[in-house]
Structure formats: structure tokens, C-alpha cells
Amino acid sequence: MSPKVMVIDDDLPTLEVMKLLLPRLGWDPIMVSNAVEALDLLEKEKPRLILLDIMMSPLNGWEFLKKLREKPEMRDIPVLLFTAKHIWPEEFSLYAEGVVGVLEKPVLPSDLRRVLEQFA
């Protein structure tokens, strides 16, 4: 059985590409178009990894991280920031707990594969 990865991104074309790509890389994707829905879904699904966009509404990625870390049963899920926004070291250090890295969009499938292999 393939490990589950939750992709949280409000950009529908990104979700569509990831929906096609992730199974080819050996992952079972859970696609979510907003962070509020993702928090609800995490009550039922526990993915091995979360790919998280930062620039979303009504809840942005940083707010999602804060709420995720408030739930003891979800604190241990690793989060990989998956964003077109450049993350400055000062900004990253504020939210680093539980964040295992940053992938800046656009990302090459080979780079995505390399990062995902760490969590397979």
C-alpha cells in the first residue's frame, strides 16, 4: 500500500498536476483546496507527509501550521512547505517546528521524488 501524502493548495491546476504525478512516484495523494478543510479531514486521515502551500485563504499556511501543532495527535505529521513564495530564514525560524523543508514552485518531478523518498 502506498504511503499517503496530503497536498494543501488553493491553486487547482497545481492540485491536478500533483494528483497525476504523486501516484507515479509511489504515493497515494489526498488533495485539499483549503487549509480549513484540511484540518477537518485530518481528523479522519493521517498522511505520512503534508505538502503545504503558504499563500491561501481563508487560512494561510502559517495559520494552518499553528492550528495543526495545537492538536497533539497531529503534531508528529511532517510538513513540507510547497510554495511559490520565497521563505526567508527569519520567517522560517518562526514556524520551523514540524517543518521538514521547503520546495519552491515550480518543482521538477525529479526533485519532488528525491524529497519524497525521505518519507516513504
VMD Tcl script that draws the C-alpha trace (Angstrom):
set ca {
  {0.00 0.00 0.00}
  {1.34 3.41 -0.97}
  {2.01 5.99 1.73}
  {-0.47 8.87 1.87}
  {0.53 12.46 1.26}
  {-1.85 15.38 1.78}
  {-1.42 18.27 -0.64}
  {-2.98 21.51 0.62}
  {-3.07 24.16 -2.10}
  {-5.74 26.56 -3.33}
  {-4.35 26.51 -6.88}
  {-6.48 23.94 -8.73}
  {-4.02 23.41 -11.62}
  {-1.31 22.57 -9.07}
  {-3.62 20.06 -7.40}
  {-4.42 18.46 -10.76}
  {-0.74 18.07 -11.65}
  {0.06 16.62 -8.24}
  {-2.92 14.25 -8.48}
  {-1.37 12.79 -11.64}
  {2.27 12.92 -10.56}
  {2.21 11.59 -7.00}
  {0.83 8.10 -7.82}
  {3.59 7.74 -10.40}
  {6.07 8.48 -7.63}
  {4.53 5.80 -5.40}
  {2.31 7.98 -3.23}
  {-1.43 7.99 -2.53}
  {-2.43 11.68 -2.74}
  {-5.11 13.38 -0.68}
  {-5.94 16.66 -2.42}
  {-7.33 19.55 -0.39}
  {-8.02 23.02 -1.75}
  {-8.03 24.93 1.54}
  {-6.48 24.67 4.97}
  {-9.77 24.72 6.90}
  {-10.97 21.64 5.02}
  {-7.56 20.02 5.57}
  {-7.83 20.40 9.36}
  {-11.24 18.71 9.27}
  {-10.01 15.90 7.02}
  {-7.01 15.27 9.27}
  {-9.47 14.12 11.93}
  {-10.12 11.05 9.69}
  {-6.95 10.73 7.59}
  {-3.39 10.64 8.87}
  {-0.98 11.08 5.98}
  {2.71 10.28 6.26}
  {3.51 13.78 4.96}
  {1.78 17.10 4.25}
  {2.75 19.33 1.31}
  {1.58 22.79 2.34}
  {1.15 25.94 0.31}
  {1.61 29.19 2.25}
  {-0.40 31.77 0.30}
  {-4.02 30.63 0.74}
  {-7.23 31.90 2.22}
  {-9.26 31.93 4.38}
  {-6.49 30.28 6.43}
  {-2.91 30.68 5.20}
  {-0.21 28.05 5.58}
  {1.34 29.64 8.65}
  {-2.05 29.74 10.40}
  {-2.65 26.12 9.40}
  {0.68 25.10 10.95}
  {-0.19 26.83 14.20}
  {-3.55 25.05 14.40}
  {-2.00 21.71 13.42}
  {0.59 21.95 16.20}
  {-2.17 22.69 18.74}
  {-3.55 19.18 18.18}
  {-1.38 16.61 20.00}
  {-2.50 13.75 17.74}
  {-1.31 15.65 14.65}
  {1.94 17.23 15.89}
  {4.08 14.41 14.58}
  {2.96 14.68 10.93}
  {5.89 16.17 8.99}
  {5.11 19.21 6.87}
  {6.98 20.20 3.74}
  {6.30 23.74 2.59}
  {5.33 23.65 -1.09}
  {5.07 27.24 -2.21}
  {5.87 29.82 -4.86}
  {6.64 32.30 -2.07}
  {10.28 32.63 -1.16}
  {10.64 31.80 2.53}
  {13.19 33.97 4.31}
  {15.23 32.35 7.10}
  {13.74 34.72 9.69}
  {10.24 33.80 8.60}
  {11.03 30.07 8.52}
  {12.53 30.14 12.02}
  {9.20 31.37 13.44}
  {7.42 28.25 12.17}
  {10.23 25.70 11.91}
  {8.78 23.22 14.42}
  {7.49 20.29 12.42}
  {8.51 21.76 9.07}
  {10.93 19.38 7.39}
  {11.84 21.58 4.44}
  {10.78 23.88 1.64}
  {10.11 23.12 -2.02}
  {9.72 26.26 -4.10}
  {7.35 26.03 -7.06}
  {7.77 25.22 -9.82}
  {9.42 21.96 -8.80}
  {10.89 19.34 -11.08}
  {9.45 15.83 -10.70}
  {12.99 14.52 -10.02}
  {13.39 16.98 -7.13}
  {9.99 16.05 -5.75}
  {10.87 12.35 -5.98}
  {14.16 12.93 -4.15}
  {12.44 14.74 -1.28}
  {9.55 12.26 -1.02}
  {11.93 9.30 -0.83}
  {12.99 10.55 2.60}
  {9.46 9.86 3.90}
  {8.48 6.69 2.00}
}
mol new
graphics top color blue
foreach p $ca { graphics top sphere $p radius 0.5 }
foreach p [lrange $ca 0 end-1] q [lrange $ca 1 end] { graphics top cylinder $p $q radius 0.2 }
display resetview
